[in-house]
Every structure is written in structure tokens, then in C-alpha cells.
């Protein structure tokens, strides 16, 4: 970190992020510092489920289960019973630690009561050995305060999580959660088994809510809920919805939507969309695979 500098607006520090983006954080009063800290805590909610989930090629022909009717023209695949769907899901490896990949990532952040927002397009690249995550900026449109104090901070928190945290501590697994079946629903035109998840530990990064498993394969389609441990005393309530899709041989995140109600700056929201996945490992598909568009 470079030495603090001084200008007419007050002290500021220029920070170089590991993903090659330089940004400037200004603070002239204690209130501004508190807002920056609060926003940092807020966007950590958005990084809770930014990790990928690898898909296993397991059989799913047995134990047919009832499901709601599908839209006209939709071809239904054989469906498995809830317990088998959960077993298939838990049998999958919960990280793409054997493949390198990149994606087009667009981050939209908005401070609703302050009427400030920003959109940042980047290229996100994950490397398996050693584990690392980098972002290359493409284009930003919006308020500089949102870019510096919200978007860049959530990107930094994702880099730190990938490079420093143990994936097993945050995985949706029997080690970390209890599961209870809640029935069958239709999600994006396909039947899914819905399970309520309750964390076994009061650990930062775990959540209480629901997961939605594809009724034919057991692959994760959605995770939603609230953090079991608030990232900040200044946050009154936070919620998230994370969508996943099958991209080539893997199940990967495609969209994250999170909202929060805070004590100082009011309502805030964060949307992250991943698309145009490309795999570079020889163990994955060699050709680019485009993800679902939103």
C-alpha cells in the first residue's frame, strides 16, 4: 500500500488490488468512514455464494417422484425421489478445483435511498493450481462512490475468499447443514426438489434458507436465504438468491441477487451476472460454452 496522500478534499489512500484495479477511497468525516465500513460489510453478503459447484456424472433413473405439471411443449426427464436427489447433490464435489475457467461478469450495485448506482463489466478468471481469482476491467458506468466503496470491495472479498478460505467450511454439505424436505416446485419451467437448510454452526458465510435441486439430476439450481451471522451490526436484514446452471461438465453460478436494509444508508442491492464461460483445463470441455442469458 502506498503512503497516504493529501489533497483539497482531505486525506486519501490509493490501494492496489490483487486483480489489477487501482481505486481511491476518500474519507473526510467519521460518518463517511462508518458508511464505507458498513458498505464493505454489506457487500460481503453478496460474496457468500460466488463460488462454483462441480457436477458429477451419476445415474438418476430410479425412484420416480411426483412433480407439478410442466409447461406445454416441455419434455420431462425421468425424476428421482427427494432423498435420491439430495444424495446425488451431496455426492457432487462442491468446487471446480480441477479446472481453470473464465467468464464475463457484470456487477450492478445500487444504494436506493442515496440514489447512487453503478455497473461494472469485467473478465473473471479462476485458476485451480494454485487457487487464485483475477478480474480484468472492461467498462464501468455510474457513480464513482459506488464503484470504489461497493463494487471493488465485493470483488476484493471474493478474491480473498477464493485464495484464503477453506471451501469445505462454506460448502452446502452434511458437515455444515441439516436438511429437511419441503416439496416439489417448478423453477424456470423445470421441476425441482426444495430442501430447507439449517446451519449446524454459527459461522460467517453460512446461511439459513432453501436449496432447489433439479428433480432429474440432483444438480443445484438455486440457493436462497439470509446469513446466519450478520456481517455487521449496522445491517438490520439481508437476503440473497443465487442461481446456478449446468455449463458443460460443471454446475456454475449464473446470477446473484442480494438486498439489505441498513441502519445508516437505507436500502441497498447487488446483482452479479456471470455468462460466456470458457474452460481452459484439458480435463474440461475445450470449446467455449455460453451460459444462460438474463
C-alpha positions in Angstrom: 0.0 0.0 0.0 1.4 3.4 -0.9 1.9 6.2 1.5 -1.2 8.4 2.4 -1.5 11.5 0.2 -3.3 14.8 0.8 -5.4 16.9 -1.5 -8.0 19.6 -1.2 -10.8 17.2 -0.3 -9.0 15.6 2.6 -6.8 12.5 3.2 -7.0 9.6 0.8 -5.2 6.3 0.3 -4.6 4.7 -3.0 -4.8 0.9 -2.9 -3.6 -1.7 -5.5 -6.0 -4.7 -5.6 -4.6 -8.2 -6.4 -6.8 -8.3 -9.6 -5.0 -5.2 -11.0 -7.6 -2.5 -10.4 -6.5 0.7 -8.6 -9.1 2.7 -6.7 -9.1 5.6 -4.3 -11.1 5.6 -1.0 -11.9 9.1 0.4 -12.8 9.8 4.0 -13.3 13.3 5.4 -15.5 12.6 8.4 -16.2 9.8 10.8 -19.6 9.4 9.3 -18.1 8.7 5.9 -15.7 6.2 7.4 -18.7 4.4 9.1 -20.5 4.3 5.7 -17.6 2.8 4.0 -17.2 0.1 6.7 -20.9 -0.6 6.6 -20.9 -0.9 2.8 -18.0 -3.3 3.0 -19.9 -5.5 5.4 -23.0 -5.3 3.2 -21.3 -6.5 0.1 -19.7 -9.4 1.9 -23.2 -10.9 1.8 -23.0 -10.8 -1.9 -19.9 -12.9 -1.9 -21.4 -15.7 0.2 -22.3 -17.9 -2.8 -20.0 -16.6 -5.5 -18.1 -20.0 -5.6 -18.7 -22.6 -8.3 -20.1 -26.1 -7.9 -18.7 -29.1 -9.9 -21.1 -31.6 -11.3 -20.8 -35.4 -11.0 -22.0 -37.8 -13.8 -24.2 -40.0 -11.6 -27.2 -42.2 -12.6 -30.6 -40.8 -11.9 -33.1 -43.3 -13.5 -34.6 -44.8 -10.3 -37.2 -43.8 -7.8 -39.7 -41.7 -9.8 -41.3 -38.8 -7.8 -44.4 -36.8 -8.4 -43.9 -33.3 -9.7 -46.1 -30.3 -10.8 -47.2 -30.2 -14.4 -44.7 -28.7 -16.9 -45.4 -26.0 -19.4 -46.9 -27.2 -22.8 -44.2 -28.4 -25.1 -41.6 -29.1 -22.4 -40.1 -32.5 -22.5 -39.9 -34.1 -19.0 -36.9 -36.1 -17.9 -37.2 -39.1 -15.5 -37.4 -37.7 -12.0 -35.8 -39.1 -8.9 -37.2 -39.2 -5.4 -36.2 -36.4 -3.0 -33.9 -38.5 -0.9 -32.0 -39.7 -4.0 -31.8 -36.1 -5.4 -30.2 -35.0 -2.1 -27.8 -37.9 -2.2 -26.8 -37.1 -5.8 -26.3 -33.4 -4.8 -24.2 -34.3 -1.7 -22.1 -36.7 -3.8 -21.0 -34.0 -6.1 -17.8 -32.2 -5.5 -18.6 -28.6 -4.3 -15.9 -26.7 -6.1 -14.3 -26.6 -9.6 -10.9 -27.2 -8.1 -9.8 -29.3 -11.1 -10.5 -26.8 -13.9 -9.4 -23.3 -14.9 -12.1 -21.1 -16.4 -13.1 -17.5 -17.2 -16.4 -15.7 -17.6 -17.9 -12.4 -18.5 -19.1 -10.8 -15.2 -21.3 -7.8 -14.9 -21.8 -6.3 -11.4 -24.7 -3.9 -10.7 -24.8 -2.1 -7.3 -27.3 0.4 -6.1 -27.8 2.5 -3.0 -31.5 3.1 -3.3 -32.0 5.8 -0.7 -28.9 7.7 -1.8 -29.9 7.4 -5.5 -26.4 6.2 -6.5 -25.6 3.2 -8.7 -23.0 1.7 -11.0 -22.5 -1.1 -13.5 -19.1 -2.7 -13.9 -18.2 -5.3 -16.7 -15.2 -7.4 -16.1 -13.5 -10.6 -17.2 -13.3 -13.0 -14.3 -10.6 -15.7 -14.4 -10.2 -18.6 -11.9 -7.1 -20.7 -11.7 -7.2 -24.1 -10.0 -3.5 -24.7 -9.2 -2.7 -22.7 -7.1 -6.2 -21.4 -6.3 -6.4 -17.7 -7.5 -9.0 -15.3 -8.9 -8.4 -12.3 -11.0 -10.6 -9.6 -12.6 -9.8 -7.6 -15.7 -11.9 -4.4 -16.0 -13.8 -3.9 -19.3 -16.2 -1.0 -18.7 -17.7 1.0 -15.9 -20.8 3.3 -15.9 -22.1 5.1 -12.9 -21.2 6.8 -9.6 -17.6 6.6 -8.5 -18.5 6.2 -4.9 -20.4 3.0 -5.7 -17.5 1.7 -7.7 -14.9 2.4 -5.1 -16.8 1.5 -1.9 -19.2 -1.2 -3.1 -18.2 -3.0 -6.3 -14.4 -3.1 -5.9 -14.8 -4.2 -2.3 -17.1 -7.1 -3.2 -14.6 -8.2 -5.8 -11.8 -8.0 -3.3 -13.8 -10.0 -0.8 -14.4 -12.7 -3.4 -10.6 -12.8 -4.2 -9.8 -13.2 -0.5 -12.4 -15.9 -0.1 -11.1 -18.0 -3.0 -7.4 -17.6 -2.0 -7.6 -17.8 1.8 -10.8 -19.7 2.9 -11.2 -23.5 3.1 -14.0 -24.4 0.6 -15.2 -27.2 3.0 -16.1 -24.6 5.7 -18.7 -23.0 3.4 -19.9 -25.9 1.4 -23.5 -26.9 1.4 -22.8 -30.3 3.0 -24.0 -32.5 5.8 -21.0 -31.3 7.8 -22.3 -27.7 7.8 -26.1 -28.1 7.4 -29.2 -30.0 8.4 -31.7 -30.7 5.5 -35.5 -31.1 5.6 -37.7 -31.7 2.6 -40.3 -29.1 1.7 -41.8 -30.5 -1.5 -41.7 -30.1 -5.3 -41.9 -26.8 -7.2 -41.4 -25.6 -10.7 -38.4 -23.3 -11.3 -37.7 -21.8 -14.7 -40.0 -24.4 -16.3 -38.5 -27.5 -14.7 -39.4 -29.4 -11.5 -37.1 -29.1 -8.5 -37.0 -30.7 -5.1 -36.9 -28.0 -2.4 -35.0 -28.5 0.9 -34.8 -26.2 3.9 -31.2 -25.9 5.1 -30.3 -25.0 8.7 -26.6 -24.4 9.6 -25.0 -26.6 12.2 -22.6 -23.8 13.2 -22.9 -20.0 13.7 -20.1 -19.4 11.2 -19.6 -16.4 8.9 -20.5 -17.4 5.4 -23.2 -19.9 6.2 -26.9 -19.2 5.7 -30.4 -20.4 6.6 -32.9 -20.8 3.8 -33.6 -23.2 1.0 -31.9 -25.0 -1.9 -33.6 -26.1 -5.1 -32.3 -29.4 -6.7 -33.1 -30.5 -10.2 -35.7 -33.3 -9.9 -34.0 -35.3 -12.7 -30.3 -35.0 -11.7 -30.0 -33.5 -8.2 -27.9 -30.6 -9.6 -28.1 -27.4 -7.7 -30.4 -24.8 -9.4 -30.9 -22.2 -6.7 -29.8 -21.3 -3.1 -31.6 -18.6 -1.2 -31.9 -17.2 2.3 -30.3 -15.0 4.9 -26.8 -15.1 6.5 -26.8 -17.0 9.8 -24.4 -14.4 11.2 -24.8 -10.8 10.2 -21.8 -9.3 8.6 -22.3 -6.1 10.5 -24.3 -4.6 13.5 -25.3 -1.8 11.1 -27.2 -4.3 8.9 -30.8 -4.9 10.0 -31.7 -7.5 7.4 -30.1 -9.1 4.4 -31.3 -11.6 1.8 -29.8 -13.3 -1.3 -30.8 -15.5 -4.2 -28.1 -17.4 -6.1 -28.9 -19.2 -9.4 -26.9 -22.0 -10.9 -26.9 -23.7 -14.3 -25.1 -26.7 -16.0 -22.3 -25.3 -18.1 -20.5 -28.1 -20.0 -19.5 -30.7 -17.4 -20.0 -28.3 -14.4 -22.7 -26.6 -12.4 -21.7 -23.0 -12.1 -23.2 -19.7 -10.7 -25.0 -17.6 -13.3 -26.7 -14.9 -11.2 -26.6 -13.5 -7.7 -29.2 -11.0 -6.3 -28.8 -9.7 -2.8 -30.6 -6.9 -0.9 -30.1 -5.4 2.5 -31.7 -2.9 4.9 -29.1 -0.9 6.8 -29.2 1.5 9.8 -27.3 4.4 8.2 -27.7 4.4 4.4 -31.1 2.6 4.0 -31.7 0.1 1.3 -29.0 -1.4 -0.9 -28.9 -4.1 -3.6 -26.3 -6.0 -5.6 -26.7 -8.1 -8.8 -23.9 -10.1 -10.3 -24.4 -12.0 -13.6 -21.8 -14.5 -15.0 -22.0 -15.6 -18.7 -19.8 -16.8 -21.6 -17.9 -19.4 -19.6 -14.8 -20.7 -21.2 -12.8 -23.7 -19.8 -9.0 -23.9 -20.3 -8.2 -27.2 -18.5 -7.7 -30.3 -20.5 -10.0 -32.1 -18.1 -12.9 -29.9 -19.1 -14.5 -29.3 -22.5 -12.1 -27.5 -24.8 -14.7 -25.4 -26.6 -16.3 -22.3 -25.2 -19.8 -22.8 -23.7 -22.1 -19.8 -23.3 -24.2 -19.7 -20.1 -27.8 -18.7 -19.8 -28.6 -15.1 -20.5 -30.5 -12.9 -18.1 
